[in-house]
């Protein structure tokens, strides 16, 4: 039975260009971000599994385009006029977790108006979601029609090389020295996502500091077991 570890909050992620690690899984998406403003249409969509780096790419584009970043879950809360006012002189908007507007009349209507507003002003709209817009089950026909014209760029789950590189960088950023045996163990046993890598490294950092010991395969095993147990408990209570 693994030692019960306290729940830690991960360090806030950094979305700078230097923190993004190019790989085969995200090569096409990164190229599309770098291609802006030479896009063939007003809208593009990044689709990929959780933890694949969509939000990071969204922030890279937002910095490049000086775009406003919105959350899909919040789109049906403010009035459209409030969104427009917050844009200032910008004509570019990025929407993260955009699929959450599907089936919500106000959210769908807001995105429809936002799309038209951007189109009329020759701006750009970037959507990030786990699935392609065609699979969102949009109820508003006009919005569904608009989204079908968006350029779709897919992102794959991180492969072993990318996950290893991310772990190495995260440990290096915290000035933690770990052996390749630890990296190999984590890659083989942890959840395969970039967000999970941040959580795992954060836990390992805190536990190693608390116990005043090096990060080892044994400690990695205990932390992964504790994370799994914590998630299982949270799911049972929800």
C-alpha positions as CSV (number, residue, x, y, z in Angstrom):
1,X,0.0,0.0,0.0
2,X,1.6,3.3,-1.1
3,X,2.2,6.1,1.4
4,X,-0.7,8.6,1.2
5,X,0.6,11.8,-0.2
6,X,-1.0,15.2,0.2
7,X,-2.8,16.7,-2.8
8,X,-0.7,19.4,-4.5
9,X,-1.7,22.0,-7.1
10,X,0.5,22.0,-10.1
11,X,2.6,25.1,-11.0
12,X,0.8,27.3,-13.4
13,X,1.9,26.4,-16.9
14,X,4.0,28.7,-19.1
15,X,2.7,29.2,-22.6
16,X,5.8,30.9,-24.1
17,X,7.3,29.9,-27.5
18,X,10.5,28.7,-25.7
19,X,8.4,26.3,-23.6
20,X,6.8,24.6,-26.6
21,X,8.4,21.5,-27.8
22,X,7.9,20.7,-31.5
23,X,7.2,17.1,-32.4
24,X,5.6,15.0,-35.2
25,X,2.3,15.1,-33.3
26,X,2.0,18.9,-33.3
27,X,4.1,19.8,-36.4
28,X,1.1,20.6,-38.7
29,X,-0.6,22.6,-36.0
30,X,2.5,24.7,-35.2
31,X,3.0,25.3,-38.9
32,X,-0.5,26.6,-39.2
33,X,0.0,29.0,-36.3
34,X,3.1,30.3,-37.9
35,X,1.4,30.7,-41.2
36,X,-1.0,33.4,-39.8
37,X,-2.1,35.9,-41.1
38,X,-1.9,34.0,-44.4
39,X,-4.9,31.9,-43.7
40,X,-7.4,31.0,-46.6
41,X,-10.4,31.9,-44.4
42,X,-11.5,33.6,-41.2
43,X,-11.6,30.6,-39.0
44,X,-9.4,27.6,-38.0
45,X,-9.9,24.8,-35.5
46,X,-7.3,22.8,-33.6
47,X,-8.6,19.4,-32.6
48,X,-6.8,16.9,-30.4
49,X,-7.0,14.8,-27.2
50,X,-6.8,16.3,-23.7
51,X,-3.2,17.3,-22.8
52,X,-2.0,17.3,-26.4
53,X,-0.9,21.0,-26.3
54,X,-4.0,22.7,-27.9
55,X,-4.1,25.4,-25.2
56,X,-0.4,26.2,-25.6
57,X,-0.8,26.6,-29.3
58,X,-3.8,28.8,-28.8
59,X,-1.8,31.1,-26.6
60,X,1.1,31.1,-29.1
61,X,-1.3,32.3,-31.8
62,X,-3.0,34.8,-29.5
63,X,0.4,36.4,-28.7
64,X,1.2,36.4,-32.4
65,X,-2.2,37.9,-33.5
66,X,-2.8,40.0,-30.4
67,X,-6.0,38.1,-30.0
68,X,-8.5,37.9,-27.1
69,X,-8.7,34.5,-25.4
70,X,-12.1,33.3,-24.4
71,X,-13.4,30.1,-22.8
72,X,-16.2,28.2,-24.6
73,X,-18.0,27.6,-21.3
74,X,-18.2,31.4,-20.7
75,X,-19.5,32.4,-24.1
76,X,-23.2,32.3,-23.1
77,X,-22.6,34.4,-20.0
78,X,-21.6,37.9,-21.2
79,X,-23.6,39.9,-23.7
80,X,-22.0,39.9,-27.2
81,X,-21.5,43.7,-26.9
82,X,-19.3,43.1,-23.9
83,X,-17.1,40.7,-25.8
84,X,-16.8,43.2,-28.7
85,X,-15.9,46.0,-26.2
86,X,-13.2,43.9,-24.7
87,X,-11.6,43.4,-28.1
88,X,-10.5,47.0,-28.4
89,X,-8.7,47.4,-31.7
90,X,-8.2,43.7,-32.2
91,X,-10.0,41.7,-34.8
92,X,-8.8,38.3,-33.6
93,X,-10.3,35.9,-31.0
94,X,-9.2,32.5,-29.7
95,X,-11.8,30.2,-28.0
96,X,-10.5,27.4,-25.9
97,X,-12.7,24.3,-25.1
98,X,-14.9,25.6,-27.9
99,X,-16.9,22.4,-28.1
100,X,-18.6,23.3,-24.8
101,X,-21.0,25.7,-26.6
102,X,-22.6,22.8,-28.4
103,X,-26.3,22.3,-27.3
104,X,-26.3,25.6,-25.4
105,X,-28.5,28.0,-27.3
106,X,-27.0,31.2,-25.9
107,X,-23.4,29.9,-26.4
108,X,-24.1,28.8,-30.0
109,X,-25.7,32.2,-30.7
110,X,-22.8,34.1,-29.2
111,X,-20.2,32.1,-31.3
112,X,-22.4,32.7,-34.4
113,X,-22.4,36.4,-33.9
114,X,-18.7,36.4,-33.0
115,X,-17.9,34.5,-36.2
116,X,-19.9,37.0,-38.3
117,X,-18.4,40.0,-36.6
118,X,-14.9,38.7,-37.3
119,X,-15.7,37.8,-40.9
120,X,-17.1,41.2,-41.6
121,X,-13.9,42.9,-40.3
122,X,-11.6,40.4,-42.0
123,X,-10.3,39.2,-38.7
124,X,-9.4,35.7,-37.5
125,X,-11.0,33.2,-35.2
126,X,-9.1,30.2,-33.7
127,X,-11.0,27.4,-32.0
128,X,-9.5,24.6,-29.8
129,X,-11.5,21.5,-29.0
130,X,-11.1,17.8,-28.4
131,X,-13.0,17.0,-31.6
132,X,-13.5,18.5,-35.0
133,X,-16.4,21.1,-35.2
134,X,-18.3,18.7,-37.4
135,X,-18.7,16.4,-34.4
136,X,-19.9,19.0,-31.9
137,X,-23.7,18.4,-32.5
138,X,-24.4,22.1,-33.1
139,X,-28.2,22.8,-33.1
140,X,-28.0,26.2,-34.8
141,X,-27.9,25.4,-38.5
142,X,-26.2,28.7,-39.5
143,X,-23.4,28.2,-37.0
144,X,-22.9,24.6,-38.1
145,X,-22.6,25.9,-41.7
146,X,-20.0,28.5,-40.7
147,X,-17.9,26.0,-38.7
148,X,-17.8,23.6,-41.6
149,X,-15.8,26.2,-43.5
150,X,-13.1,26.4,-40.8
151,X,-9.8,24.9,-41.6
152,X,-9.2,21.8,-39.4
153,X,-5.8,21.0,-38.0
154,X,-5.4,17.9,-35.8
155,X,-2.9,17.3,-33.0
156,X,-2.0,13.8,-32.0
157,X,-1.3,12.5,-28.5
158,X,2.4,12.9,-27.4
159,X,4.6,10.0,-28.4
160,X,7.4,8.6,-26.2
161,X,10.0,11.1,-27.5
162,X,7.9,14.1,-26.9
163,X,6.7,13.0,-23.5
164,X,10.3,12.3,-22.5
165,X,11.5,15.7,-23.8
166,X,8.7,17.4,-21.9
167,X,9.6,15.6,-18.6
168,X,13.2,16.4,-19.0
169,X,12.4,20.1,-19.6
170,X,10.0,20.3,-16.6
171,X,12.6,18.8,-14.3
172,X,15.3,21.0,-15.7
173,X,13.2,24.1,-15.2
174,X,13.0,23.2,-11.5
175,X,16.7,22.4,-11.4
176,X,16.1,18.8,-10.5
177,X,18.5,16.1,-11.7
178,X,16.9,12.8,-12.7
179,X,18.2,9.7,-14.4
180,X,17.0,8.3,-17.6
181,X,15.6,5.4,-15.7
182,X,13.1,7.7,-14.0
183,X,12.2,9.3,-17.3
184,X,11.7,5.9,-19.0
185,X,9.6,4.6,-16.0
186,X,7.3,7.7,-16.1
187,X,6.8,7.5,-19.8
188,X,5.8,3.9,-19.5
189,X,3.4,4.3,-16.6
190,X,1.9,7.8,-16.5
191,X,-1.1,9.2,-18.3
192,X,0.0,10.1,-21.8
193,X,-0.6,13.9,-21.8
194,X,1.4,17.0,-21.4
195,X,-0.8,18.3,-18.6
196,X,-0.3,15.0,-16.7
197,X,3.5,15.5,-17.0
198,X,3.2,18.9,-15.3
199,X,1.2,17.4,-12.4
200,X,3.6,14.4,-12.0
201,X,6.7,16.6,-11.9
202,X,5.1,19.0,-9.5
203,X,4.3,16.1,-7.1
204,X,7.8,14.6,-7.4
205,X,9.4,17.9,-6.8
206,X,7.4,18.5,-3.6
207,X,7.8,15.0,-2.3
208,X,11.5,14.9,-2.9
209,X,11.9,18.2,-1.2
210,X,9.8,17.1,1.8
211,X,11.7,13.9,2.3
212,X,15.1,15.4,1.3
213,X,15.8,12.7,-1.2
214,X,16.5,12.4,-4.9
215,X,13.8,11.6,-7.4
216,X,14.0,7.9,-8.0
217,X,12.0,5.2,-9.7
218,X,10.7,4.2,-6.3
219,X,9.5,7.7,-5.5
220,X,8.0,8.0,-9.0
221,X,6.1,4.8,-8.5
222,X,4.7,6.1,-5.1
223,X,3.6,9.4,-6.7
224,X,1.9,7.8,-9.6
225,X,0.0,5.5,-7.3
226,X,-1.0,8.4,-5.1
227,X,-2.2,10.4,-8.1
228,X,-4.3,7.5,-9.3
229,X,-5.7,7.0,-5.8
230,X,-6.6,10.7,-5.4
231,X,-8.4,10.7,-8.8
232,X,-10.3,7.6,-7.9
233,X,-11.4,9.1,-4.6
234,X,-12.5,12.3,-6.4
235,X,-14.5,10.4,-9.0
236,X,-16.2,8.3,-6.2
237,X,-17.2,11.5,-4.4
238,X,-18.5,13.3,-7.5
